[in-house]
Amino acid sequence: MPTIRHYFKKSVSNVLLLAAAVVAAFCVALFLAWVLPSNGPHLRIFFWYFYAKEIGIGIAVFTAAFFLSKAYKVYRTEKSFARELLKMSPSIIIWVAFFLFSSTYLFNFFHQTDCERYNYTEKLHGGVKEIAGATYHISICGAGVSGSHFFGEGTERVRLTITDEQGGILAKRYYKIFLDDASGLQSLSINKNRILYFDADSKQEDISIPPSIHDWIGARIPILN
């Protein structure tokens, strides 16, 4: 009869197998991007950067399908699935916590901003705003213009942060801007129940006012934003 230790050891081997599969797929993608003809820099090495969200969703779907198939196997072979699920719970909790912690650390590491050198709060119409009877502090900080063909020539990744009067973080969003955009589309647009912002592709995004619980969670665990 499988024990808690057995399920944990099995989970370690499964996670290592998944990690190896992801690394192998990534290496194959880089190889293909290198050898196949390219119509521009976006299709060469590091092209994955522009499709990180889609790639992340694909990995998440594959991972979920993998572990669901393992759970279904347990369901078919063991007499009491509920009892076995209880034994698997510690392993599930440990790996979910590890994933959330590591993904948050990596996200923050690759999305660092400098509010002293690249503060665009005033330029993009942020600051202290009175919206629907409440006061919000809106700051926009950048990381410096990217001159790389691989990472978006001439664009800058910025972080939009909304806090309350006590300094509590209510929402965070990351997007790209063109600092020399004369059209003004990159500036914030604020109404009584929504803050609108525009990324470098001129796609309009919004944050509800007051920010939702999803925004509050996403500000602390970016992978869930």
ROSE-4610 file (N, C-alpha, C; in Angstrom, 1 decimal, always signed):
// ROSE-4610
residu = [M/M/M/P/P/P/T/T/T/I/I/I/R/R/R/H/H/H/Y/Y/Y/F/F/F/K/K/K/K/K/K/S/S/S/V/V/V/S/S/S/N/N/N/V/V/V/L/L/L/L/L/L/L/L/L/A/A/A/A/A/A/A/A/A/V/V/V/V/V/V/A/A/A/A/A/A/F/F/F/C/C/C/V/V/V/A/A/A/L/L/L/F/F/F/L/L/L/A/A/A/W/W/W/V/V/V/L/L/L/P/P/P/S/S/S/N/N/N/G/G/G/P/P/P/H/H/H/L/L/L/R/R/R/I/I/I/F/F/F/F/F/F/W/W/W/Y/Y/Y/F/F/F/Y/Y/Y/A/A/A/K/K/K/E/E/E/I/I/I/G/G/G/I/I/I/G/G/G/I/I/I/A/A/A/V/V/V/F/F/F/T/T/T/A/A/A/A/A/A/F/F/F/F/F/F/L/L/L/S/S/S/K/K/K/A/A/A/Y/Y/Y/K/K/K/V/V/V/Y/Y/Y/R/R/R/T/T/T/E/E/E/K/K/K/S/S/S/F/F/F/A/A/A/R/R/R/E/E/E/L/L/L/L/L/L/K/K/K/M/M/M/S/S/S/P/P/P/S/S/S/I/I/I/I/I/I/I/I/I/W/W/W/V/V/V/A/A/A/F/F/F/F/F/F/L/L/L/F/F/F/S/S/S/S/S/S/T/T/T/Y/Y/Y/L/L/L/F/F/F/N/N/N/F/F/F/F/F/F/H/H/H/Q/Q/Q/T/T/T/D/D/D/C/C/C/E/E/E/R/R/R/Y/Y/Y/N/N/N/Y/Y/Y/T/T/T/E/E/E/K/K/K/L/L/L/H/H/H/G/G/G/G/G/G/V/V/V/K/K/K/E/E/E/I/I/I/A/A/A/G/G/G/A/A/A/T/T/T/Y/Y/Y/H/H/H/I/I/I/S/S/S/I/I/I/C/C/C/G/G/G/A/A/A/G/G/G/V/V/V/S/S/S/G/G/G/S/S/S/H/H/H/F/F/F/F/F/F/G/G/G/E/E/E/G/G/G/T/T/T/E/E/E/R/R/R/V/V/V/R/R/R/L/L/L/T/T/T/I/I/I/T/T/T/D/D/D/E/E/E/Q/Q/Q/G/G/G/G/G/G/I/I/I/L/L/L/A/A/A/K/K/K/R/R/R/Y/Y/Y/Y/Y/Y/K/K/K/I/I/I/F/F/F/L/L/L/D/D/D/D/D/D/A/A/A/S/S/S/G/G/G/L/L/L/Q/Q/Q/S/S/S/L/L/L/S/S/S/I/I/I/N/N/N/K/K/K/N/N/N/R/R/R/I/I/I/L/L/L/Y/Y/Y/F/F/F/D/D/D/A/A/A/D/D/D/S/S/S/K/K/K/Q/Q/Q/E/E/E/D/D/D/I/I/I/S/S/S/I/I/I/P/P/P/P/P/P/S/S/S/I/I/I/H/H/H/D/D/D/W/W/W/I/I/I/G/G/G/A/A/A/R/R/R/I/I/I/P/P/P/I/I/I/L/L/L/N/N/N]
num = [1/1/1/2/2/2/3/3/3/4/4/4/5/5/5/6/6/6/7/7/7/8/8/8/9/9/9/10/10/10/11/11/11/12/12/12/13/13/13/14/14/14/15/15/15/16/16/16/17/17/17/18/18/18/19/19/19/20/20/20/21/21/21/22/22/22/23/23/23/24/24/24/25/25/25/26/26/26/27/27/27/28/28/28/29/29/29/30/30/30/31/31/31/32/32/32/33/33/33/34/34/34/35/35/35/36/36/36/37/37/37/38/38/38/39/39/39/40/40/40/41/41/41/42/42/42/43/43/43/44/44/44/45/45/45/46/46/46/47/47/47/48/48/48/49/49/49/50/50/50/51/51/51/52/52/52/53/53/53/54/54/54/55/55/55/56/56/56/57/57/57/58/58/58/59/59/59/60/60/60/61/61/61/62/62/62/63/63/63/64/64/64/65/65/65/66/66/66/67/67/67/68/68/68/69/69/69/70/70/70/71/71/71/72/72/72/73/73/73/74/74/74/75/75/75/76/76/76/77/77/77/78/78/78/79/79/79/80/80/80/81/81/81/82/82/82/83/83/83/84/84/84/85/85/85/86/86/86/87/87/87/88/88/88/89/89/89/90/90/90/91/91/91/92/92/92/93/93/93/94/94/94/95/95/95/96/96/96/97/97/97/98/98/98/99/99/99/100/100/100/101/101/101/102/102/102/103/103/103/104/104/104/105/105/105/106/106/106/107/107/107/108/108/108/109/109/109/110/110/110/111/111/111/112/112/112/113/113/113/114/114/114/115/115/115/116/116/116/117/117/117/118/118/118/119/119/119/120/120/120/121/121/121/122/122/122/123/123/123/124/124/124/125/125/125/126/126/126/127/127/127/128/128/128/129/129/129/130/130/130/131/131/131/132/132/132/133/133/133/134/134/134/135/135/135/136/136/136/137/137/137/138/138/138/139/139/139/140/140/140/141/141/141/142/142/142/143/143/143/144/144/144/145/145/145/146/146/146/147/147/147/148/148/148/149/149/149/150/150/150/151/151/151/152/152/152/153/153/153/154/154/154/155/155/155/156/156/156/157/157/157/158/158/158/159/159/159/160/160/160/161/161/161/162/162/162/163/163/163/164/164/164/165/165/165/166/166/166/167/167/167/168/168/168/169/169/169/170/170/170/171/171/171/172/172/172/173/173/173/174/174/174/175/175/175/176/176/176/177/177/177/178/178/178/179/179/179/180/180/180/181/181/181/182/182/182/183/183/183/184/184/184/185/185/185/186/186/186/187/187/187/188/188/188/189/189/189/190/190/190/191/191/191/192/192/192/193/193/193/194/194/194/195/195/195/196/196/196/197/197/197/198/198/198/199/199/199/200/200/200/201/201/201/202/202/202/203/203/203/204/204/204/205/205/205/206/206/206/207/207/207/208/208/208/209/209/209/210/210/210/211/211/211/212/212/212/213/213/213/214/214/214/215/215/215/216/216/216/217/217/217/218/218/218/219/219/219/220/220/220/221/221/221/222/222/222/223/223/223/224/224/224/225/225/225]
x = [+0.8/+0.0/+0.9/+0.7/+1.5/+1.4/+2.5/+2.5/+2.7/+2.7/+3.0/+4.4/+5.3/+6.7/+6.8/+6.1/+6.1/+5.6/+4.5/+3.9/+4.9/+5.6/+6.5/+7.7/+8.2/+9.3/+8.9/+7.7/+7.1/+7.0/+6.5/+6.3/+7.6/+8.7/+10.0/+10.4/+10.3/+10.7/+9.8/+8.5/+7.6/+8.0/+8.3/+8.7/+10.0/+11.0/+12.2/+12.0/+11.1/+10.8/+10.2/+9.2/+8.6/+9.7/+10.5/+11.6/+12.5/+12.8/+13.7/+13.0/+11.7/+10.9/+10.8/+10.6/+10.5/+11.9/+13.0/+14.3/+14.6/+14.2/+14.4/+13.6/+12.4/+11.5/+12.1/+12.6/+13.1/+14.4/+15.2/+16.5/+16.1/+15.1/+14.7/+14.2/+13.4/+12.8/+14.0/+15.0/+16.1/+16.9/+17.0/+17.8/+17.0/+15.7/+14.9/+14.9/+14.8/+14.9/+16.2/+17.2/+18.6/+18.8/+18.3/+18.7/+17.6/+16.4/+15.4/+15.5/+15.0/+15.1/+14.2/+14.6/+13.9/+13.6/+12.3/+11.9/+12.2/+12.9/+13.2/+13.7/+14.2/+14.8/+13.9/+12.5/+11.6/+11.5/+11.9/+11.8/+13.1/+14.1/+15.4/+15.5/+16.7/+16.9/+16.4/+15.8/+15.1/+13.7/+13.2/+11.9/+10.8/+11.2/+10.3/+9.9/+10.7/+10.5/+9.2/+8.9/+7.7/+6.5/+6.6/+5.5/+5.5/+6.1/+6.3/+5.0/+4.0/+2.7/+2.1/+2.1/+1.6/+2.3/+3.7/+4.5/+4.2/+4.0/+3.7/+2.4/+1.4/+0.1/+0.2/+1.0/+1.1/+1.8/+2.8/+3.5/+2.5/+1.7/+0.8/-0.3/-0.8/-1.8/-1.1/+0.1/+0.8/+1.0/+1.4/+1.7/+0.4/-0.7/-2.0/-2.4/-2.3/-2.7/-1.8/-0.6/+0.4/-0.1/-0.3/-0.6/-2.1/-3.0/-4.3/-4.3/-3.4/-3.3/-2.8/-1.8/-1.3/-2.4/-3.2/-4.3/-5.3/-5.6/-6.6/-6.1/-4.8/-4.2/-4.4/-4.2/-4.4/-5.8/-6.7/-8.2/-8.6/-8.0/-8.4/-7.7/-6.6/-5.9/-6.1/-6.4/-6.5/-8.0/-8.2/-9.6/-10.3/-9.6/-10.1/-9.3/-9.9/-9.2/-9.1/-10.1/-10.1/-9.0/-8.8/-7.7/-6.3/-6.2/-4.9/-4.7/-5.8/-5.6/-5.2/-5.6/-5.2/-3.7/-3.2/-1.8/-1.0/-1.6/-0.8/-0.9/-1.8/-2.0/-0.7/+0.1/+1.4/+2.3/+2.4/+3.3/+2.7/+1.4/+0.7/+0.9/+0.7/+0.9/+2.3/+3.3/+4.7/+5.1/+4.6/+5.0/+4.3/+3.0/+2.3/+3.0/+3.3/+4.0/+5.4/+6.1/+7.4/+7.2/+6.2/+6.0/+5.6/+4.7/+4.3/+5.5/+6.3/+7.4/+8.5/+8.8/+9.9/+9.4/+8.2/+7.7/+7.6/+7.2/+7.2/+8.6/+9.6/+11.0/+11.5/+11.3/+11.8/+11.2/+9.9/+9.2/+9.7/+9.9/+10.4/+11.9/+12.6/+14.0/+14.1/+13.3/+13.3/+12.5/+11.8/+11.0/+11.4/+12.6/+13.1/+12.9/+12.5/+12.4/+13.1/+13.4/+14.2/+13.4/+12.7/+11.8/+12.6/+13.8/+14.6/+15.1/+15.6/+16.2/+15.1/+14.1/+13.1/+11.7/+11.4/+10.1/+9.2/+8.2/+7.3/+5.9/+5.8/+4.5/+3.9/+4.6/+4.0/+3.9/+4.8/+4.8/+3.6/+3.2/+2.1/+0.8/+0.7/-0.5/-0.9/+0.1/-0.2/-0.2/+0.1/+0.2/-1.0/-1.3/-2.4/-3.7/-4.7/-5.9/-7.1/-8.1/-9.4/-10.3/-10.7/-11.6/-12.7/-13.9/-15.2/-15.1/-14.6/-14.6/-13.5/-12.6/-11.4/-10.1/-9.1/-7.8/-6.8/-6.2/-5.3/-4.0/-2.9/-1.6/-1.1/-0.9/-0.6/+0.8/+1.7/+3.1/+3.5/+4.3/+4.8/+6.3/+7.0/+8.4/+8.9/+10.1/+10.6/+11.9/+12.5/+13.7/+14.8/+14.5/+15.5/+15.1/+15.3/+15.0/+15.8/+15.1/+15.8/+16.2/+17.5/+18.0/+18.2/+17.8/+18.1/+17.0/+17.4/+16.4/+15.7/+16.3/+15.6/+14.6/+14.8/+13.9/+13.1/+12.9/+12.0/+12.8/+13.3/+14.1/+13.2/+13.8/+13.1/+12.0/+11.7/+10.6/+11.1/+10.3/+10.7/+9.6/+9.9/+9.0/+8.8/+7.5/+7.2/+6.3/+6.3/+5.5/+4.5/+3.2/+2.2/+1.7/+1.8/+1.5/+0.4/-0.7/-1.7/-1.7/-1.6/-1.7/-2.8/-3.2/-4.2/-3.6/-4.3/-3.8/-2.8/-2.9/-2.0/-0.8/-0.7/+0.5/+0.3/-0.8/-1.1/-1.2/-0.5/-0.5/-1.9/-2.6/-3.8/-3.7/-2.8/-2.7/-1.3/-0.8/+0.4/+0.2/+0.7/+0.6/+2.0/+2.4/+3.6/+3.3/+3.8/+3.6/+4.7/+4.7/+5.7/+5.2/+6.1/+5.8/+6.9/+6.5/+7.5/+7.6/+8.8/+9.0/+8.8/+9.1/+9.0/+7.7/+6.7/+5.4/+4.7/+4.5/+4.0/+2.4/+1.8/+0.4/-0.3/+0.5/+0.0/-0.8/-0.9/-1.7/-1.2/+0.1/+0.7/+0.3/-0.2/-0.6/-1.9/-2.0/-3.2/-4.5/-5.6/-6.9/-7.7/-8.2/-8.9/-10.3/-11.3/-12.7/-13.1/-14.4/-14.9/-14.8/-14.6/-14.6/-13.5/-12.6/-11.6/-10.3/-9.2/-7.9/-7.5/-7.4/-7.0/-5.5/-4.8/-3.4/-3.2/-2.1/-1.8/-0.4/-0.3/+1.1/+1.7/+2.9/+3.6/+2.9/+2.0/+1.3/+0.0/-0.2/-1.4/-2.7/-2.5/-3.6/-4.0/-5.3/-5.9/-6.1/-5.6/-5.9/-6.5/-7.1/-7.7/-7.6/-7.7/-7.8/-9.1/-9.9/-11.2/-10.9/-11.7/-11.6/-12.9/-12.8/-11.6/-11.0/-9.7/-9.1/-9.7/-9.9/-10.5/-9.6/-10.1/-9.3/-8.3/-8.7/-7.7/-6.5/-6.7/-5.6/-4.8/-5.4/-4.7/-3.8/-4.3/-3.5/-2.4/-2.8/-1.8/-0.7/-0.9/+0.2/+1.2/+0.8/+1.7/+2.2/+1.4/+1.8/+1.5/+2.5/+2.3/+1.8/+2.2/+1.8/+0.2/-0.4/-1.9/-2.6/-1.8/-2.3/-2.8]
y = [-1.2/+0.0/+1.3/+2.2/+3.4/+4.2/+4.8/+5.7/+7.1/+8.0/+9.5/+9.7/+8.9/+9.0/+8.5/+7.4/+6.9/+7.9/+8.6/+9.6/+10.8/+11.2/+12.3/+11.9/+10.7/+10.3/+10.2/+9.8/+9.7/+11.1/+12.0/+13.4/+14.0/+13.7/+14.3/+13.8/+12.5/+11.9/+12.5/+12.7/+13.3/+14.7/+15.5/+16.9/+17.0/+16.1/+16.1/+15.7/+14.7/+14.3/+15.5/+16.2/+17.4/+18.4/+18.7/+19.7/+19.4/+18.1/+17.6/+17.8/+17.5/+17.7/+19.1/+20.0/+21.4/+22.0/+21.6/+22.0/+21.5/+20.2/+19.6/+20.4/+20.6/+21.4/+22.8/+23.4/+24.8/+24.7/+23.7/+23.6/+23.3/+22.5/+22.2/+23.5/+24.3/+25.5/+26.5/+26.6/+27.5/+27.0/+25.7/+25.2/+25.5/+25.3/+25.5/+27.0/+27.9/+29.3/+29.7/+29.0/+29.3/+28.9/+27.7/+27.1/+27.5/+27.7/+28.0/+29.4/+29.7/+31.1/+32.0/+33.2/+34.2/+35.4/+35.9/+37.2/+38.4/+38.2/+39.3/+38.8/+39.7/+39.4/+38.7/+39.0/+38.4/+36.9/+36.3/+34.9/+34.2/+34.9/+34.2/+33.9/+33.5/+33.1/+34.2/+33.7/+34.5/+34.9/+34.3/+34.7/+34.3/+33.3/+32.9/+34.0/+35.0/+36.1/+36.8/+36.9/+37.6/+36.8/+35.5/+34.6/+33.9/+34.6/+33.9/+33.5/+34.4/+34.1/+32.8/+32.7/+31.6/+30.3/+30.4/+29.3/+28.8/+29.8/+29.5/+28.8/+29.2/+28.6/+27.1/+27.0/+25.6/+24.7/+25.2/+24.3/+24.0/+25.0/+24.8/+23.7/+23.8/+22.8/+21.4/+21.3/+20.1/+19.5/+20.3/+19.8/+19.3/+20.1/+19.7/+18.4/+18.2/+17.0/+15.8/+16.0/+15.0/+14.5/+15.4/+15.0/+14.5/+15.0/+14.4/+13.0/+12.7/+11.3/+10.4/+10.9/+10.1/+9.9/+10.9/+10.8/+9.8/+9.8/+8.9/+7.5/+7.3/+5.9/+5.4/+6.3/+6.0/+5.6/+6.4/+6.2/+4.9/+4.4/+3.1/+1.9/+2.1/+1.0/+0.8/+1.9/+1.9/+1.7/+1.1/+0.9/+2.2/+3.0/+4.2/+5.4/+6.1/+7.2/+8.4/+8.6/+9.7/+9.5/+8.2/+8.0/+8.2/+7.8/+8.0/+9.5/+10.2/+11.7/+12.4/+11.9/+12.4/+12.2/+11.1/+10.8/+11.6/+12.0/+12.8/+14.3/+14.7/+16.1/+16.8/+16.2/+16.9/+17.2/+16.3/+16.5/+17.6/+17.6/+18.6/+20.0/+20.1/+21.4/+21.9/+21.0/+21.4/+21.9/+21.2/+21.6/+22.8/+23.0/+24.2/+25.4/+25.3/+26.4/+26.7/+25.6/+25.8/+26.5/+26.1/+26.8/+28.2/+28.5/+29.9/+30.8/+30.3/+31.0/+31.2/+30.2/+30.3/+31.1/+31.0/+31.8/+33.3/+33.6/+35.0/+35.6/+34.8/+35.2/+35.5/+34.5/+34.7/+35.9/+36.0/+37.1/+38.5/+38.6/+39.9/+40.1/+39.0/+39.1/+39.7/+39.2/+39.6/+40.8/+41.4/+42.6/+43.7/+43.8/+44.9/+46.2/+47.2/+48.6/+49.5/+50.7/+51.7/+53.0/+53.2/+54.3/+55.6/+55.6/+56.8/+57.3/+56.4/+56.8/+56.9/+56.0/+56.0/+56.1/+57.3/+57.5/+58.3/+57.7/+58.3/+58.6/+58.7/+58.9/+60.2/+61.3/+62.6/+62.6/+62.1/+62.1/+61.3/+60.2/+59.4/+59.6/+60.7/+61.2/+60.3/+59.9/+59.2/+60.1/+59.7/+60.5/+60.2/+61.2/+61.1/+61.4/+60.5/+60.6/+60.4/+61.2/+61.1/+60.4/+59.1/+58.4/+57.8/+58.2/+57.7/+57.8/+59.0/+59.3/+58.6/+58.0/+57.4/+57.9/+57.9/+58.4/+57.3/+57.3/+56.3/+57.0/+56.3/+56.7/+55.8/+56.4/+55.7/+56.0/+55.1/+55.3/+54.4/+55.0/+54.2/+54.3/+53.2/+53.2/+52.3/+52.6/+51.9/+51.2/+50.6/+49.8/+50.3/+51.3/+51.7/+51.2/+52.0/+51.7/+50.5/+49.6/+48.4/+48.7/+48.6/+48.8/+47.5/+46.4/+45.1/+44.7/+44.2/+43.7/+42.5/+41.7/+40.6/+40.9/+42.0/+42.3/+43.5/+44.0/+45.1/+46.4/+46.6/+47.8/+49.1/+50.0/+51.3/+51.3/+50.1/+50.0/+50.0/+50.3/+50.1/+49.5/+48.5/+47.8/+48.7/+48.9/+49.7/+49.0/+49.4/+48.8/+49.8/+49.6/+50.5/+49.9/+50.7/+50.3/+51.2/+50.6/+51.4/+51.1/+52.1/+51.9/+52.8/+52.4/+53.2/+54.3/+55.0/+56.1/+55.7/+54.4/+53.9/+53.2/+53.2/+52.6/+51.2/+50.6/+49.2/+49.0/+48.0/+47.8/+47.1/+47.7/+47.2/+46.5/+46.9/+46.3/+46.7/+45.7/+46.0/+45.4/+46.2/+45.7/+46.0/+45.2/+45.4/+45.5/+46.5/+46.6/+47.4/+47.5/+48.2/+49.5/+50.5/+51.8/+52.2/+53.1/+53.8/+55.2/+55.6/+56.9/+58.0/+57.8/+58.8/+58.8/+58.2/+58.1/+59.5/+60.2/+61.5/+61.5/+60.4/+60.3/+60.4/+60.1/+60.2/+59.0/+58.0/+56.8/+56.1/+56.3/+55.5/+56.2/+57.4/+58.0/+57.3/+57.4/+56.8/+57.6/+56.9/+57.5/+57.0/+57.9/+57.6/+58.1/+57.2/+57.6/+57.1/+57.2/+56.9/+55.5/+54.6/+53.2/+52.3/+53.0/+52.3/+53.1/+52.4/+53.1/+52.4/+53.1/+52.5/+52.8/+51.8/+52.1/+51.3/+51.7/+51.2/+50.7/+49.5/+49.0/+49.4/+48.9/+49.3/+48.9/+47.9/+47.4/+48.2/+49.2/+50.0/+49.2/+48.2/+47.5/+48.1/+48.3/+48.9/+47.9/+48.1/+47.3/+48.2/+47.5/+48.3/+47.7/+48.5/+48.1/+48.6/+47.8/+48.3/+49.1/+50.1/+50.9/+50.7/+50.2/+49.8/+48.5/+48.3/+47.1/+45.9/+44.8/+43.6/+42.8/+41.7/+40.8/+40.1/+39.9/+39.3/+40.2/+41.5/+42.4/+42.4/+42.3/+42.3/+41.1/+39.9/+38.7/+38.7/+39.2/+39.3/+40.2/+41.2/+42.1/+41.4/+40.3/+39.6/+38.3/+37.7/+36.5/+36.7/+37.3/+37.7/+36.6/+35.3/+34.2/+34.1/+34.6/+34.5/+35.8/+36.7/+38.0/+37.8]
z = [+0.0/+0.0/+0.0/-0.9/-1.0/+0.3/+0.7/+1.8/+1.4/+2.4/+2.1/+1.6/+2.1/+1.6/+0.2/-0.1/-1.4/-2.5/-2.1/-3.0/-3.2/-2.1/-2.2/-3.1/-2.9/-3.8/-5.2/-5.4/-6.8/-7.4/-6.6/-7.1/-7.5/-6.7/-7.1/-8.4/-8.7/-10.0/-11.1/-10.8/-11.8/-12.2/-11.1/-11.3/-12.1/-11.8/-12.5/-14.0/-14.2/-15.6/-16.4/-15.7/-16.4/-16.7/-15.7/-15.9/-17.1/-17.2/-18.3/-19.6/-19.6/-20.9/-21.3/-20.3/-20.6/-21.2/-20.5/-20.9/-22.3/-22.6/-23.9/-25.0/-24.7/-25.7/-25.9/-24.9/-25.0/-25.9/-25.7/-26.5/-27.9/-28.2/-29.6/-30.2/-29.5/-30.0/-30.4/-29.5/-29.8/-31.0/-31.1/-32.3/-33.6/-33.6/-34.8/-35.1/-34.1/-34.3/-34.9/-34.6/-35.1/-36.5/-36.8/-38.2/-39.2/-38.8/-39.9/-40.3/-41.6/-42.1/-41.2/-41.1/-40.3/-41.1/-40.8/-41.5/-40.6/-39.5/-38.6/-37.3/-36.5/-35.2/-34.2/-34.4/-33.4/-33.6/-34.7/-34.8/-34.5/-34.2/-33.9/-32.4/-32.0/-30.6/-29.7/-28.6/-27.6/-28.1/-29.2/-29.7/-28.6/-27.8/-26.7/-25.8/-25.7/-24.8/-25.2/-26.4/-26.9/-26.7/-26.5/-26.4/-25.0/-24.0/-22.7/-22.1/-22.3/-21.7/-22.3/-23.7/-24.3/-24.0/-23.9/-23.6/-22.1/-21.2/-19.9/-19.7/-20.5/-20.5/-21.0/-22.1/-22.6/-21.6/-20.9/-19.9/-18.8/-18.4/-17.3/-17.7/-18.9/-19.4/-19.5/-20.0/-20.1/-18.7/-17.8/-16.4/-15.7/-15.9/-15.3/-15.9/-17.3/-17.9/-17.4/-17.2/-16.8/-15.4/-14.4/-13.1/-13.0/-13.8/-13.8/-14.3/-15.3/-15.8/-14.7/-13.9/-12.7/-11.7/-11.4/-10.4/-10.9/-12.2/-12.8/-12.6/-12.8/-12.7/-11.2/-10.3/-8.9/-8.6/-9.2/-9.0/-9.6/-10.7/-11.3/-10.5/-9.9/-9.3/-7.8/-7.1/-5.6/-5.2/-4.1/-3.6/-3.2/-2.4/-1.9/-2.4/-3.4/-4.0/-3.0/-2.2/-1.2/-0.2/+0.3/+1.2/+0.6/-0.7/-1.4/-1.7/-2.0/-2.2/-0.9/+0.2/+1.5/+1.7/+1.3/+1.4/+0.5/-0.7/-1.7/-1.3/-0.4/-0.1/+0.4/+1.3/+1.7/+0.5/-0.4/-1.6/-2.5/-2.7/-3.5/-2.9/-1.6/-0.9/-1.0/-0.8/-0.9/-2.3/-3.4/-4.7/-5.2/-4.7/-5.1/-4.4/-3.2/-2.5/-3.1/-3.5/-4.1/-5.5/-6.2/-7.5/-7.4/-6.5/-6.3/-5.8/-4.9/-4.4/-5.5/-6.2/-7.2/-8.4/-8.8/-9.9/-9.5/-8.3/-7.8/-7.8/-7.3/-7.2/-8.6/-9.5/-10.9/-11.6/-11.4/-12.0/-11.6/-10.2/-9.7/-10.1/-10.3/-10.7/-12.1/-13.0/-14.4/-14.7/-13.7/-13.9/-12.9/-12.7/-11.7/-12.4/-11.6/-12.0/-11.1/-11.6/-10.8/-10.7/-9.6/-9.5/-9.2/-8.9/-8.8/-10.1/-11.0/-12.3/-13.3/-13.3/-14.3/-13.8/-13.3/-12.7/-13.7/-14.2/-15.2/-14.7/-13.4/-12.8/-13.3/-13.3/-13.7/-15.3/-16.0/-17.4/-18.0/-17.3/-17.8/-17.0/-16.3/-15.7/-14.5/-13.7/-12.5/-11.3/-10.1/-9.0/-8.0/-7.2/-6.2/-6.9/-6.9/-7.6/-6.7/-6.8/-6.1/-7.1/-6.8/-7.7/-6.9/-7.3/-6.7/-5.1/-4.7/-3.2/-2.5/-3.1/-2.4/-3.0/-2.2/-2.7/-3.0/-4.2/-4.6/-5.1/-4.8/-5.3/-6.4/-7.6/-8.8/-9.2/-9.2/-9.6/-10.8/-11.7/-12.9/-12.9/-12.8/-12.8/-13.9/-14.5/-15.6/-15.3/-16.3/-16.1/-17.1/-17.9/-18.9/-20.3/-21.3/-22.7/-23.1/-23.8/-24.4/-25.8/-26.1/-27.5/-28.2/-27.6/-28.1/-29.1/-30.3/-31.2/-30.7/-29.8/-29.2/-28.2/-27.4/-26.3/-26.5/-27.8/-28.0/-28.2/-29.3/-29.6/-29.3/-28.5/-28.3/-27.3/-26.7/-25.7/-24.3/-23.4/-22.0/-21.2/-20.4/-19.5/-18.3/-17.9/-16.8/-15.8/-14.6/-13.6/-13.0/-13.2/-12.7/-11.3/-10.3/-8.9/-8.4/-7.8/-7.2/-5.7/-4.9/-3.4/-2.8/-1.6/-0.9/-0.1/+0.7/+1.5/+2.6/+3.0/+4.0/+3.4/+2.1/+1.4/+1.1/+1.4/+1.0/-0.5/-1.0/-2.4/-2.8/-3.8/-4.3/-5.6/-6.4/-7.8/-8.4/-9.2/-10.0/-11.4/-12.3/-13.7/-14.4/-15.3/-16.1/-17.5/-18.2/-19.7/-20.3/-21.6/-22.3/-22.9/-23.0/-23.6/-24.5/-25.4/-26.3/-25.7/-25.2/-24.6/-25.5/-26.8/-27.8/-28.5/-28.0/-28.6/-28.5/-29.6/-29.6/-29.6/-29.8/-29.8/-28.5/-27.4/-26.1/-25.6/-26.4/-26.1/-24.8/-24.5/-23.4/-22.0/-22.0/-20.8/-20.2/-18.9/-18.3/-18.6/-18.6/-18.8/-17.6/-16.8/-15.6/-15.6/-15.2/-15.0/-13.6/-13.4/-12.0/-11.6/-12.5/-12.0/-12.8/-13.4/-14.2/-14.5/-14.5/-15.0/-16.2/-17.3/-18.6/-18.9/-19.4/-19.8/-21.1/-21.8/-23.1/-23.2/-23.8/-23.9/-25.3/-25.6/-26.8/-28.1/-28.0/-29.1/-29.3/-28.5/-28.5/-28.1/-27.3/-26.8/-25.5/-25.4/-24.2/-23.1/-21.9/-20.7/-19.6/-18.6/-17.6/-16.2/-15.2/-13.8/-13.2/-12.6/-12.0/-10.8/-10.5/-9.3/-8.4/-7.2/-6.5/-7.1/-7.0/-7.6/-6.9/-7.7/-7.3/-6.4/-5.8/-5.0/-5.9/-7.1/-8.1/-8.3/-8.4/-8.5/-7.2/-6.1/-4.8/-4.7/-5.1/-5.1/-6.1/-7.3/-8.4/-8.1/-7.3/-6.9/-6.1/-5.4/-4.5/-5.1/-6.0/-6.7/-8.2/-8.9/-10.3/-11.2/-10.9/-11.8/-11.8/-10.8/-10.7/-11.2/-11.7/-12.2/-13.7]
